[in-house]
Amino acid sequence: MSLFALSISHRTAGISTLAAASLADDAAIKLCHTLALGDHVSEVAVLSTCNRTEVYAEVDRFHAGLDEVVDELARLTGVGQATLQSSCAVFYDEGVVGHAFAVASGLDSMVVGESQILGQFRTALALGQQAGTVGTALNALFQQGIRVGKRVHTETEVGRAGRSVADAAFDAVRQQDGGLAGRRVLVAGAGQMASLAARTAVADGAHVTLVNRTDATAVALAESLNTVAEAGRTVSARPWAELARVVAEQDVVVSCTASTGYLLGPDELAGTSVRTVVDLAMPPDVDPAVADLPGLALVNLASLADSGATDTDRADLAAATALVNDEVSGFLAGRHARAVTPTVVALRSMADQVVDAELARLTKRVELDEATSDEVRRTVNRVAQKLLHAPTVRVQEYAADDELDYAAALRALFALDPQTVAAVTSSEVRR
């Protein structure tokens, strides 16, 4: 069995494909269930964010596993197979580890070092566990990925920067409008991204209005933000039903909802006081055609990616990348060492069986008292274990060598029963 990952992200696909391929939590769980019932996928987890949809799996055959993932993802999202294949990156075995750790650390994000991805990575693991499709292999990968992400966020300048897509978007707004202080800002939505946007606007001294499909959620967020708002600045919540009226009263509109279609278009924004619209949703909340309205600027995920507003310092990135690479090497070394454990256990088990058989033969030929028999058994066991010590230690040390399969050589040299090795492997997985 080998690790496999398919990634559709801002690096490989356009906004329209990313939007079409995005999956809500229930859809991600459904995909996990369907793939786990296939012929070639034994474990699976799905990560879906505003700028990536990724499927991580353990498969018995690479190409067959890839076909199953593409087929089911195409069927579930409605995106054509050819489009998926041309809009994705595929990773295999050790490449999956490097990619997963980079993703969890925020090094593969649109805003390098952003911290939201770590929570989303953790959510992907939780959804896979909820679906019952995460086993030993993916659990180890994701748990270590989470630990690596925490290290990058606490030990490097990239992580400590803590920037998000919302931060990058507001940087663009500041460049266009000269700051948010005193401006009227509407934030539509109340999820994590919308909350970040609202907090940023409040910190910049804006008058913030919140709307959300669940009015009580917007009210609760407004109350929490009013505790940190500057004197003279207010954070208010308005009913979702008043969205159109509220939009017309704003200078800046930020939208990040879970709408399946456009929430705002030229008709809703033409003739209003709105000068800047920020669309942080995936799929998009705002029709790109609003950018054609005179005097109105549109900031969205596509424009952020194209403008390079999300670049980071190269030296900081190099330091964070080095940390991740060290963690990848350590994880792979441990994985290789664990892979030879069944062979080592099977070899020692075979030695025990040989000792037991020879002692049984001896006791039939020579009459020994209990004390002598125990001493002979201990002596023979010590001889057997000492003879096996060097080869079993060396095979674990050499396990990381990709060019030679030392475990296979050990199995061949000692004629180990493949079924015995498989039984040990199965026992390890069950634990």
C-alpha atoms as one frame of an Amber mdcrd trajectory, in Angstrom:
protein
   0.000   0.000   0.000   1.224   3.511  -0.843   0.193   7.091  -0.112  -1.422
   9.155  -2.845  -2.738  12.737  -3.086  -4.599  14.698  -5.728  -4.489  18.486
  -5.315  -6.562  21.117  -7.099  -5.371  24.490  -5.840  -4.735  28.111  -6.744
  -1.409  26.886  -8.144  -2.963  24.485 -10.651  -6.452  25.733 -11.494  -8.431
  28.876 -12.231 -11.041  30.312  -9.887 -13.947  28.794 -11.834 -12.522  25.276
 -11.550 -11.654  25.779  -7.874 -15.188  26.962  -7.213 -16.751  24.023  -9.027
 -14.496  21.489  -7.278 -14.982  22.869  -3.759 -16.750  20.556  -1.318 -18.839
  21.269   1.752 -18.261  19.031   4.780 -21.147  16.695   3.974 -19.937  16.314
   0.373 -16.386  15.599   1.598 -17.688  12.841   3.884 -19.743  11.414   1.034
 -16.656  11.323  -1.199 -14.700   9.554   1.558 -17.405   6.907   1.911 -17.659
   6.301  -1.826 -13.911   6.035  -2.410 -13.415   3.716   0.569 -15.902   1.302
  -1.016 -13.809   1.130  -4.206 -11.379  -1.582  -5.181  -8.094   0.261  -4.730
  -8.512   2.853  -1.935  -8.129   1.628   1.646  -7.974   4.991   3.457  -9.090
   8.459   2.390  -9.433  12.025   3.721 -10.563  15.190   1.914  -9.321  18.752
   2.470 -11.415  21.544   0.936 -10.762  25.267   1.480 -11.349  28.503  -0.413
  -8.349  27.856  -2.644  -7.843  24.083  -2.691  -9.579  20.728  -2.839  -7.360
  17.757  -2.066  -7.888  14.027  -1.711  -5.379  12.069   0.388  -5.530   8.290
   0.184  -3.743   5.030   0.776  -3.985   2.923  -2.387  -2.793  -0.493  -3.503
  -2.205   0.634  -7.101  -1.310   4.181  -8.125  -2.998   4.515 -11.533  -6.066
   2.540 -10.532  -6.404   4.640  -7.366  -6.010   7.855  -9.363  -8.740   6.786
 -11.772 -11.126   6.056  -8.909 -10.492   9.434  -7.282 -10.901  11.395 -10.529
 -14.045   9.455 -11.488 -15.780  10.015  -8.153 -14.686  13.646  -7.798 -15.973
  14.376 -11.306 -19.275  12.662 -10.567 -19.758  14.485  -7.265 -18.760  17.993
  -8.425 -19.889  17.913 -12.048 -16.427  18.972 -13.211 -15.354  17.004 -16.286
 -12.662  14.372 -15.878 -10.473  16.018 -18.497 -10.735  19.357 -16.670  -9.860
  17.749 -13.341  -6.864  15.959 -14.800  -5.519  19.145 -16.401  -6.147  21.227
 -13.263  -4.517  19.123 -10.602  -1.168  18.067  -9.193  -0.683  14.431  -8.198
   1.687  13.225  -5.489   2.780   9.695  -4.699   4.158   8.093  -1.554   7.037
  10.232  -0.227   5.908  13.203  -2.318   2.602  13.124  -0.434   4.415  13.647
   2.876   6.283  16.709   1.617   3.151  18.211   0.105   0.971  17.534   3.155
   3.472  19.102   5.548   3.864  22.151   3.294   0.089  22.574   3.128  -0.416
  22.213   6.881   2.365  24.756   7.480   0.835  27.333   5.165   3.811  27.212
   2.792   1.590  26.201  -0.132  -1.127  28.751   0.660  -2.058  31.777  -1.414
  -0.862  33.829   1.565   2.294  32.011   2.645   2.312  31.218   6.347  -1.408
  31.847   6.878  -2.696  30.142   9.987  -6.237  29.207   8.903  -5.030  26.225
   6.908  -3.861  24.436  10.050  -7.404  24.375  11.399  -8.714  23.287   8.007
  -6.123  20.510   7.874  -7.271  19.376  11.312 -10.886  19.476  10.118 -10.047
  17.247   7.149  -8.658  14.652   9.553 -11.732  14.922  11.783 -14.088  14.492
   8.812 -12.158  11.417   7.657 -12.343   9.983  11.166 -16.052  10.766  11.280
 -16.498   8.946   7.972 -14.473   6.011   9.311 -12.093   6.173   6.345  -8.901
   7.261   8.121  -6.664   4.449   9.328  -3.107   4.056  10.542  -1.366   5.567
   7.506  -3.387   8.776   7.080  -3.774   9.321  10.807   0.021   9.307  11.187
   0.414  11.643   8.186  -2.171  14.184   9.353  -1.210  14.119  13.022   2.420
  14.771  12.151   1.359  17.413   9.612  -0.513  19.242  12.367   2.547  19.116
  14.613   4.754  20.434  11.795   2.305  23.241  11.095   2.367  24.281  14.742
   6.183  24.358  14.670   6.249  26.607  11.596   3.690  28.969  13.120   5.540
  29.281  16.426   9.199  28.955  15.426   9.532  30.875  12.143   8.928  34.427
  10.982   6.636  33.126   8.227   4.362  31.571  10.814   4.573  34.448  13.262
   3.424  36.858  10.562   0.031  35.142  10.801  -1.289  36.793   7.639  -4.476
  35.599   6.017  -6.210  36.085   2.693  -8.334  38.711   4.457  -5.189  40.609
   5.457  -3.922  40.577   1.878  -7.307  41.759   0.621  -7.400  44.680   3.050
  -3.867  45.641   2.053  -5.225  46.037  -1.487  -8.169  48.083  -0.179  -5.821
  50.372   1.764  -3.723  50.967  -1.340  -6.811  51.915  -3.324  -8.747  53.894
  -0.713  -6.021  55.109   1.609  -7.256  53.233   4.668 -10.503  52.226   6.334
 -10.613  54.656   9.265 -14.024  56.264   9.427 -15.342  54.358   6.423 -18.537
  52.315   6.366 -17.762  48.643   5.844 -20.286  45.854   5.357 -19.203  42.257
   6.053 -21.577  39.607   4.712 -21.137  36.243   6.418 -20.059  35.208   9.902
 -17.705  32.275   9.347 -14.006  32.238  10.090 -12.964  34.294   7.055 -15.770
  36.830   7.525 -14.921  37.150  11.221 -11.278  37.830  10.350 -12.351  40.483
   7.859 -14.652  42.133  10.387 -11.945  42.170  13.071  -9.465  43.706  10.623
 -11.938  46.429   9.637 -12.672  47.187  13.297  -8.946  47.377  14.072  -8.559
  49.859  11.202 -11.197  52.136  12.745 -14.071  51.446  10.345 -17.798  51.588
  11.109 -18.716  47.923  10.556 -22.088  46.438   9.723 -22.625  42.673   9.761
 -25.234  40.602   7.940 -25.601  36.855   7.952 -28.308  34.398   6.941 -28.615
  33.502  10.613 -29.313  36.888  12.174 -28.431  35.737  15.705 -24.922  34.803
  14.569 -24.331  38.283  13.173 -25.648  39.837  16.399 -23.321  37.676  18.532
 -20.286  38.598  16.403 -21.208  42.304  16.532 -21.449  42.184  20.329 -18.028
  40.549  20.622 -16.431  43.097  18.281 -17.969  46.088  20.037 -15.895  45.222
  23.095 -12.682  45.983  21.164 -13.905  48.767  18.853 -12.415  52.226  19.296
 -14.459  54.896  20.989 -16.838  56.437  18.507 -16.778  53.390  16.246 -19.718
  51.016  16.140 -20.281  47.448  15.051 -23.898  46.687  14.259 -25.860  43.734
  12.897 -28.671  44.048  10.377 -31.172  41.411   9.216 -30.278  39.393   6.148
 -33.543  40.495   4.539 -32.191  44.080   4.464 -29.013  43.164   2.562 -29.797
  45.189  -0.563 -30.634  48.306   1.462 -27.545  47.925   3.677 -25.236  47.495
   0.663 -26.367  50.833  -0.759 -25.244  52.622   2.419 -21.616  51.395   2.406
 -18.195  52.514   1.195 -16.693  49.015   1.222 -18.454  45.648   0.970 -16.764
  42.415   2.033 -18.557  39.192   1.174 -17.681  35.686   2.356 -20.785  33.516
   2.535 -21.656  30.001   1.481 -23.866  31.106  -1.415 -24.104  28.717  -4.335
 -24.609  31.586  -6.787 -23.715  35.262  -7.052 -24.945  37.274  -4.078 -24.057
  40.640  -5.589 -23.859  41.834  -9.179 -23.902  45.078 -11.166 -27.611  45.616
 -10.514 -27.123  45.588  -6.737 -24.080  47.888  -6.785 -24.692  50.348  -9.623
 -25.502  53.847  -8.373 -24.517  53.101  -4.750 -21.809  54.728  -2.645 -19.751
  51.521  -2.675 -16.251  52.136  -3.988 -14.609  48.765  -3.238 -15.976  45.230
  -3.131 -13.944  42.426  -1.542 -15.027  38.898  -2.454 -13.361  36.241  -0.283
 -15.876  33.482  -0.966 -15.430  30.196  -2.774 -17.537  29.784  -4.864 -17.508
  33.570  -5.532 -20.247  35.725  -4.009 -19.723  38.621  -6.411 -20.190  38.667
 -10.170 -16.815  39.704 -11.707 -18.788  42.037 -13.995 -19.036  44.546 -11.125
 -15.428  45.467 -11.895 -16.748  47.154 -15.053 -18.835  49.631 -13.055 -17.284
  53.126 -13.133 -15.515  54.129  -9.928 -15.771  50.663  -8.340 -12.853  48.317
  -7.613 -13.184  44.560  -7.144 -10.723  42.634  -4.984 -11.165  38.855  -5.129
  -9.116  35.674  -4.859  -8.172  35.819  -8.528  -6.913  39.406  -8.363  -4.946
  38.695  -5.183  -3.196  35.743  -6.804  -2.452  37.708  -9.970  -1.152  40.822
  -8.192   1.451  39.016  -6.091  -0.057  40.622  -2.995   0.504  37.393  -1.162
   4.289  37.139  -1.635   6.498  36.661   1.419  10.119  37.327   2.319  12.404
  34.780   0.654  14.721  34.383   3.631  11.794  33.716   5.972  10.339  31.260
   3.485  13.667  29.457   3.158  13.914  29.023   6.938  10.372  27.652   7.191
  10.972  25.356   4.221  14.123  23.971   5.832  12.162  23.169   8.985   9.493
  21.365   6.970  12.111  19.427   4.975  13.745  18.231   8.201  10.375  17.052
   9.466   9.688  15.238   6.197  13.024  13.414   6.435  12.335  12.413  10.023
   8.844  11.181   9.233  10.048   9.134   6.266  12.898   7.616   8.286  10.441
   6.551  10.962   8.054   5.223   8.361  10.775   3.122   6.730  11.871   1.780
  10.115   8.311   0.797  10.973   7.966  -0.927   7.622  10.692  -3.457   8.497
   9.273  -4.171  11.959   7.065  -7.081  10.785  10.101  -8.749   9.180  12.166
  -8.340  12.357   9.350  -9.677  14.541   8.786 -12.607  12.181  12.514 -13.428
  12.223  12.665 -13.447  16.022   9.486 -15.514  16.132  11.042 -18.062  13.779
  14.129 -18.232  16.013  11.927 -18.882  19.057  10.181 -21.693  17.204  13.517
 -23.274  16.217  14.761 -23.093  19.822  11.540 -24.627  21.146  11.674 -27.451
  18.600  15.315 -28.290  19.321  14.808 -28.238  23.087  11.798 -30.510  22.732
  13.938 -32.910  20.703  16.706 -32.717  23.342  14.400 -33.500  26.252  13.203
 -36.626  24.460  16.794 -37.870  24.141  18.338 -36.659  27.399  16.721 -36.627
  30.817  17.221 -33.190  32.408  16.032 -31.859  35.740  13.937 -28.675  35.697
  16.763 -26.341  36.719  19.132 -27.699  34.073  16.407 -27.581  31.429  15.678
 -23.908  32.228  19.383 -23.028  32.090  19.806 -24.769  28.728  16.752 -22.911
  27.374  18.072 -19.535  28.532  21.516 -20.257  27.081  20.198 -21.324  23.680
  17.841 -18.331  23.575  20.729 -15.976  24.335  22.781 -17.521  21.522  19.900
 -17.161  19.056  19.144 -13.552  20.047  22.807 -12.530  19.895  23.134 -14.019
  16.413  20.038 -12.101  15.286  20.897  -8.827  17.017  23.281  -7.398  14.401
  21.168  -8.178  11.293  17.939  -6.911  12.879  19.550  -3.687  14.109  21.264
  -3.104  10.756  18.082  -3.688   8.745  16.337  -0.974  10.786  19.271   1.413
  10.332  19.365   0.804   6.590  15.584   0.980   6.168  15.698   4.541   4.800
  17.787   3.413   1.807  15.444   3.683  -1.175  17.716   1.770  -3.541  17.839
  -1.531  -1.657  15.059  -3.393   0.141  16.980  -4.803   3.089  13.839  -6.231
   4.669  13.190  -8.272   1.517  16.785  -9.473   1.578  16.397 -10.543   5.201
  13.198 -12.422   4.384  14.949 -14.218   1.523  18.115 -15.075   3.474  16.199
 -16.606   6.371  13.395 -18.066   4.220  10.730 -16.347   6.288   7.158 -17.413
   5.689   5.354 -14.499   3.913   2.168 -15.361   5.790   3.960 -14.897   9.117
   5.172 -11.441   8.085   1.683 -10.544   6.844   0.164 -11.702  10.128   2.509
  -9.445  12.093   1.661  -6.510   9.795  -2.059  -7.121  10.281  -1.603  -7.215
  14.044   0.289  -3.912  13.985  -2.513  -2.247  11.974  -5.209  -3.481  14.366
  -3.392  -1.975  17.331
